[in-house]
Amino acid sequence: MTDLANGDSGPGAVGCNGLPLELFNPNGVCYWESDERHGIGDWNDGANFPDDCVTARHGGGGTLASFDGHAEWMRQTEWTNETTFKPGRLWCNPLTTNGYAWN
């Protein structure tokens, strides 16, 4: 079972009380360092939503982790583009048709 930092698909999300890892796209994003410019609320528990953005303080982007265990660096502009795909790498709740909990 997963315990995800992606608030979109983790425990507490609609229909998700922990899911088998194999339900997720291996390239889906489960953890990232949020954009620090949004305020203290984005750092409260490590569980954020994709539209909270990724940090830009590390050369214009940040590191993220995927369900298959790989880590990568993504430019903030690429992250913003990825948020438009629903479902996609960021909006990746496997129990929904659009990748996020509130259909």
N, C-alpha and C positions, 0 to 999 in steps of 0.2 A: 504494500500500500504506500501511496505517496503522502508526503506532508509538504505541501508546496508553498513557496513564497509568492507565486503568481496568484494574487488575490482573486483573479478571474476563475481559477480552476481548482483551488485548494479546498480543504475542509472548511465548511461553513458556506461555501458557494452553493447556489441552488442545485440540488441533486448530487452534491459531492460530499461524502463523508470519508474521504480517502478512497482512492481508486487504484487498481492495479496499474503499474507503470506501463505495461504493454498496451494499454488503451491509448496512450499518448503518442503523437507523432514524435519520433526520436529527435527531430530537428526543432521541436517546439521549445520555447524559452520558459524556464521555470524560475529563474532567479537573475536579478540584475541590481546594480547600484542606481537608485533613483536620482532624478534631477534634484540637486540640492537647492535650486532657486525657488521651489514651490513652497517652502516653509517647513516648520518642524513636524507637521502632521505626516509628511511623507516618510519620516524616519521612525515612526512610532513602534512598528512591530516587524518590519522587514517584509510585510505582505502588501504589495502595491498592485495597482492595475496598470496595464500597458500605457494608457494615456497619461500616466504620471511622468512619463518620459524616462530616458536613461541619462545619467550624468554627462555633462560636457566638460568637466574640469580636467579630464585626462586627455588633452589634445583634441578636444571636440567630440569625445565619445566615452564609452565605458565598456567594462567587461560584463559578459553575461554567461549564464550556464544553461545548457540544454538537457533535455530528458535522457539523452544517450550518454551523458557524462562529459561531453566536450565543453570547453570554454572558448569564447571568442571575444574579440574586441569589435564593437560596432559604433560607427559614427552616429552622432545624434540625428543628423538629417536622414540617414538610412532607417533608424529606429522610427522616426516620425512617419516615414513612408510605410513601414511595416504595420503601423497601427491601423492603416486603412483596409487591410485584408482581414475580413471577418467571415469565416474562420481563417486563421493564418498561424504563423509561428508564434505570435504574441497572444492573440485571442484564440486559445487552444483547448477550451473545455470540450472533451470528447463526447459529452452527453447532450450537447446542444447542436443545433443546425448552423448557428452563426458564430460559434466559438466562445461565446460568453454566456454567463448564467441567466441574464434576464432577457429572454426571447420576446 
